[in-house]
Amino acid sequence: MRTITLLRYLSEPELHEQITQVTNRNEAFHGFADWLMFGGKPIGHNDPDHQEKVVKFNKLIANCVIYSTACDITDAANDVAAEGQSVDLDDLATVSPYITNTVRRFGNWTLNLTPPDQAPATRLDLEPRVLFAPKT
């Protein structure tokens, strides 16, 4: 069976092209999902149930981000069309939903450099009467 498939792959350019396209799409998705993975690639547990949850959650997050990006691309194309310009479908087909430069994986962080109104409490009372006080 493998020999027949290999011979078809080598002799039929359409099949070769189709398999290459599907493989590239799959690799692009997995590369995007790996980029989204928090904490790097290693799952860190030997528990198969935990590993399965991590992989499924990562794929869910990747699909949600891809869906959001596809909606943004659709909105942008509709805005261009609403302005009276034509949208070339061939150009639109080259836009990838795996855009990473607009995704903030860790949220929006704002750096506020204005000093607080009051000084923060920095003294920690380490006296035994406080540490070992009876609970009430």
CNS distance restraints for C-alpha pairs under 8 A (distance, minus, plus):
assign (resid   1 and name CA) (resid   5 and name CA) 6.30 0.50 0.50
assign (resid   2 and name CA) (resid   6 and name CA) 6.03 0.50 0.50
assign (resid   3 and name CA) (resid   7 and name CA) 6.07 0.50 0.50
assign (resid   4 and name CA) (resid   8 and name CA) 6.13 0.50 0.50
assign (resid   5 and name CA) (resid   9 and name CA) 6.05 0.50 0.50
assign (resid   6 and name CA) (resid  10 and name CA) 6.22 0.50 0.50
assign (resid   7 and name CA) (resid  11 and name CA) 6.00 0.50 0.50
assign (resid   8 and name CA) (resid  12 and name CA) 5.61 0.50 0.50
assign (resid   8 and name CA) (resid  15 and name CA) 7.51 0.50 0.50
assign (resid   9 and name CA) (resid  13 and name CA) 7.31 0.50 0.50
assign (resid   9 and name CA) (resid  15 and name CA) 5.91 0.50 0.50
assign (resid   9 and name CA) (resid  16 and name CA) 5.32 0.50 0.50
assign (resid  10 and name CA) (resid  16 and name CA) 6.97 0.50 0.50
assign (resid  12 and name CA) (resid  16 and name CA) 6.39 0.50 0.50
assign (resid  13 and name CA) (resid  17 and name CA) 6.04 0.50 0.50
assign (resid  14 and name CA) (resid  18 and name CA) 6.09 0.50 0.50
assign (resid  15 and name CA) (resid  19 and name CA) 6.11 0.50 0.50
assign (resid  16 and name CA) (resid  20 and name CA) 6.16 0.50 0.50
assign (resid  17 and name CA) (resid  21 and name CA) 6.17 0.50 0.50
assign (resid  18 and name CA) (resid  22 and name CA) 6.27 0.50 0.50
assign (resid  19 and name CA) (resid  23 and name CA) 6.02 0.50 0.50
assign (resid  20 and name CA) (resid  24 and name CA) 6.06 0.50 0.50
assign (resid  21 and name CA) (resid  25 and name CA) 6.18 0.50 0.50
assign (resid  22 and name CA) (resid  26 and name CA) 6.12 0.50 0.50
assign (resid  23 and name CA) (resid  27 and name CA) 6.09 0.50 0.50
assign (resid  24 and name CA) (resid  28 and name CA) 6.04 0.50 0.50
assign (resid  25 and name CA) (resid  29 and name CA) 6.25 0.50 0.50
assign (resid  26 and name CA) (resid  30 and name CA) 6.28 0.50 0.50
assign (resid  27 and name CA) (resid  31 and name CA) 6.00 0.50 0.50
assign (resid  28 and name CA) (resid  32 and name CA) 6.15 0.50 0.50
assign (resid  28 and name CA) (resid  98 and name CA) 7.66 0.50 0.50
assign (resid  29 and name CA) (resid  33 and name CA) 6.11 0.50 0.50
assign (resid  29 and name CA) (resid  98 and name CA) 7.44 0.50 0.50
assign (resid  30 and name CA) (resid  34 and name CA) 5.99 0.50 0.50
assign (resid  31 and name CA) (resid  35 and name CA) 6.21 0.50 0.50
assign (resid  32 and name CA) (resid  36 and name CA) 6.36 0.50 0.50
assign (resid  32 and name CA) (resid  62 and name CA) 7.15 0.50 0.50
assign (resid  32 and name CA) (resid  98 and name CA) 6.22 0.50 0.50
assign (resid  33 and name CA) (resid  37 and name CA) 6.23 0.50 0.50
assign (resid  33 and name CA) (resid  58 and name CA) 6.46 0.50 0.50
assign (resid  33 and name CA) (resid  59 and name CA) 6.42 0.50 0.50
assign (resid  33 and name CA) (resid  61 and name CA) 7.97 0.50 0.50
assign (resid  33 and name CA) (resid  62 and name CA) 5.36 0.50 0.50
assign (resid  34 and name CA) (resid  40 and name CA) 7.66 0.50 0.50
assign (resid  34 and name CA) (resid  41 and name CA) 6.81 0.50 0.50
assign (resid  36 and name CA) (resid  58 and name CA) 7.43 0.50 0.50
assign (resid  36 and name CA) (resid  61 and name CA) 7.87 0.50 0.50
assign (resid  36 and name CA) (resid  62 and name CA) 6.90 0.50 0.50
assign (resid  36 and name CA) (resid 105 and name CA) 6.85 0.50 0.50
assign (resid  37 and name CA) (resid  41 and name CA) 6.87 0.50 0.50
assign (resid  37 and name CA) (resid  58 and name CA) 6.30 0.50 0.50
assign (resid  43 and name CA) (resid  51 and name CA) 6.39 0.50 0.50
assign (resid  43 and name CA) (resid  54 and name CA) 7.27 0.50 0.50
assign (resid  45 and name CA) (resid  50 and name CA) 7.02 0.50 0.50
assign (resid  45 and name CA) (resid  51 and name CA) 6.87 0.50 0.50
assign (resid  46 and name CA) (resid  50 and name CA) 7.95 0.50 0.50
assign (resid  46 and name CA) (resid  51 and name CA) 7.50 0.50 0.50
assign (resid  47 and name CA) (resid  51 and name CA) 6.28 0.50 0.50
assign (resid  48 and name CA) (resid  52 and name CA) 6.06 0.50 0.50
assign (resid  49 and name CA) (resid  53 and name CA) 6.27 0.50 0.50
assign (resid  50 and name CA) (resid  54 and name CA) 6.26 0.50 0.50
assign (resid  51 and name CA) (resid  55 and name CA) 6.24 0.50 0.50
assign (resid  52 and name CA) (resid  56 and name CA) 6.07 0.50 0.50
assign (resid  53 and name CA) (resid  57 and name CA) 5.91 0.50 0.50
assign (resid  54 and name CA) (resid  58 and name CA) 6.03 0.50 0.50
assign (resid  55 and name CA) (resid  59 and name CA) 6.23 0.50 0.50
assign (resid  56 and name CA) (resid  60 and name CA) 6.10 0.50 0.50
assign (resid  57 and name CA) (resid  61 and name CA) 6.17 0.50 0.50
assign (resid  58 and name CA) (resid  62 and name CA) 6.15 0.50 0.50
assign (resid  59 and name CA) (resid  63 and name CA) 6.08 0.50 0.50
assign (resid  60 and name CA) (resid  64 and name CA) 6.16 0.50 0.50
assign (resid  61 and name CA) (resid  65 and name CA) 6.20 0.50 0.50
assign (resid  62 and name CA) (resid  66 and name CA) 6.11 0.50 0.50
assign (resid  63 and name CA) (resid  67 and name CA) 6.02 0.50 0.50
assign (resid  64 and name CA) (resid  68 and name CA) 6.18 0.50 0.50
assign (resid  65 and name CA) (resid  69 and name CA) 6.12 0.50 0.50
assign (resid  66 and name CA) (resid  70 and name CA) 6.05 0.50 0.50
assign (resid  66 and name CA) (resid  97 and name CA) 5.46 0.50 0.50
assign (resid  66 and name CA) (resid  98 and name CA) 6.40 0.50 0.50
assign (resid  67 and name CA) (resid  71 and name CA) 6.21 0.50 0.50
assign (resid  67 and name CA) (resid  97 and name CA) 7.87 0.50 0.50
assign (resid  68 and name CA) (resid  72 and name CA) 6.27 0.50 0.50
assign (resid  69 and name CA) (resid  73 and name CA) 6.16 0.50 0.50
assign (resid  69 and name CA) (resid  97 and name CA) 5.72 0.50 0.50
assign (resid  69 and name CA) (resid  98 and name CA) 7.81 0.50 0.50
assign (resid  69 and name CA) (resid  99 and name CA) 7.44 0.50 0.50
assign (resid  70 and name CA) (resid  74 and name CA) 6.11 0.50 0.50
assign (resid  70 and name CA) (resid  97 and name CA) 5.81 0.50 0.50
assign (resid  71 and name CA) (resid  75 and name CA) 6.14 0.50 0.50
assign (resid  72 and name CA) (resid  76 and name CA) 6.19 0.50 0.50
assign (resid  73 and name CA) (resid  77 and name CA) 6.18 0.50 0.50
assign (resid  74 and name CA) (resid  78 and name CA) 6.10 0.50 0.50
assign (resid  75 and name CA) (resid  79 and name CA) 6.11 0.50 0.50
assign (resid  76 and name CA) (resid  80 and name CA) 6.30 0.50 0.50
assign (resid  77 and name CA) (resid  81 and name CA) 6.22 0.50 0.50
assign (resid  77 and name CA) (resid  87 and name CA) 6.73 0.50 0.50
assign (resid  78 and name CA) (resid  82 and name CA) 5.98 0.50 0.50
assign (resid  79 and name CA) (resid  83 and name CA) 6.33 0.50 0.50
assign (resid  80 and name CA) (resid  84 and name CA) 6.88 0.50 0.50
assign (resid  80 and name CA) (resid  85 and name CA) 5.81 0.50 0.50
assign (resid  80 and name CA) (resid  86 and name CA) 7.32 0.50 0.50
assign (resid  80 and name CA) (resid  87 and name CA) 7.07 0.50 0.50
assign (resid  81 and name CA) (resid  85 and name CA) 5.21 0.50 0.50
assign (resid  81 and name CA) (resid  86 and name CA) 5.83 0.50 0.50
assign (resid  81 and name CA) (resid  87 and name CA) 6.34 0.50 0.50
assign (resid  87 and name CA) (resid  91 and name CA) 7.82 0.50 0.50
assign (resid  87 and name CA) (resid  92 and name CA) 7.41 0.50 0.50
assign (resid  88 and name CA) (resid  92 and name CA) 6.28 0.50 0.50
assign (resid  89 and name CA) (resid  93 and name CA) 6.02 0.50 0.50
assign (resid  90 and name CA) (resid  94 and name CA) 6.77 0.50 0.50
assign (resid  91 and name CA) (resid  95 and name CA) 7.14 0.50 0.50
assign (resid  99 and name CA) (resid 103 and name CA) 7.49 0.50 0.50
assign (resid 104 and name CA) (resid 108 and name CA) 6.78 0.50 0.50
assign (resid 125 and name CA) (resid 130 and name CA) 7.02 0.50 0.50
assign (resid 126 and name CA) (resid 130 and name CA) 6.80 0.50 0.50
assign (resid 126 and name CA) (resid 131 and name CA) 6.39 0.50 0.50
assign (resid 127 and name CA) (resid 131 and name CA) 6.35 0.50 0.50
assign (resid 128 and name CA) (resid 132 and name CA) 5.63 0.50 0.50
assign (resid 128 and name CA) (resid 133 and name CA) 7.67 0.50 0.50
assign (resid 129 and name CA) (resid 133 and name CA) 5.48 0.50 0.50
